[in-house]
């Protein structure tokens, strides 16, 4: 890529009170211990305003369009046909949890019994499983100062739960599928992933939409995921957001890393009119490793914001991050990646890179890589580039017989495929490669 300057835009908005509070419908929960948690979160919802571009963490992301809309809480939908759901299945993932508009759909679930993993919905938890869940649910994704996490927690009734017992290696990927099928509603999906000491698992967190339900209308997905890796645990987390072009999608993910644990994440953002993904990984003990890879591919008038924070709170931590954005049309991408090295977190090794590709003159990107280092014996690097396709590379491919359009398509596809290739699930990787290729051809 040929590097250019980053384009920035700040929009001043009028102060707004939180409109999520008016959408709260606190139905009774069959789990008594959730009552206090939900009440605390409801208090935060009523206290917190929606963020605007006057807030530093949101200054590049204007969600005023969302604040002007009214979404009713989702209700159990009419039963879907098997074919409606089967189109989203992933061949290798024989373990599957399915939620439709936030409600558990057991008829579409499969596997788990002999895999070694405990995979279930929150409401289906046994007494023993509930005891394992209680110390973690709502404890890692903080809601005191985040209105969206608070709203999700305040309305929490069910969740996808994956527990991998000590020293168990699950060889089959676990597919947690969230389907949006209703218009003009707010969905509040929830995930809790617990990898106990010495365990290993791959989890796919997948957000999709039945497109025929949203031809002229939108919906709002407000998702929260909490992940705990105990000592020496390994978790590969694939997150795909491919909702419709009129959807709003805001998600928060909190990851706790135990001693010598290894968390590998690949997040892909393709859909939604406005999307925001906040990922916070906290190293709670020595020697943990964290790899965050991401791809944003947007066009039209889409806005996609990725905020990440890797918090090295203990010594000997390793983190690597590569996030790429491909932006066409009049779309706007945002990347804010923060790496914190706490005092005393010596021998930390952290690398961060953000690379961005503009396909049109109206596309723009705001990028803000950050390092906050409070220890002396560390190796930390970061960098960001924003550019267009290299004309010399295009010319070289033309000299080999490709048309200018084909050359640009190929180079753009290759730029995104570097991240897609890091997904260790063949059929999903092929699906996403086809999507990237199709969207690339449509934008050039």
BELTA-V252387 format. One record per helix or strand of 3 or more residues. SS is the DSSP state (H for helix, E for strand). FROM is the first residue (numbers start at 1). TO is the last residue. Records with the same first field share a line. If there is no record, write none. Layout:
SS->FROM-TO ; FROM-TO
This chain:
H->21-23 ; 34-47 ; 56-58 ; 64-67 ; 82-86 ; 106-108 ; 122-124 ; 127-134 ; 147-154 ; 211-214 ; 391-399 ; 404-420 ; 426-443
E->95-100 ; 117-121 ; 160-164 ; 174-180 ; 185-187 ; 190-195 ; 200-209 ; 220-229 ; 234-241 ; 248-257 ; 262-269 ; 274-283 ; 289-298 ; 303-312 ; 318-327 ; 332-341 ; 348-358 ; 364-373 ; 378-388
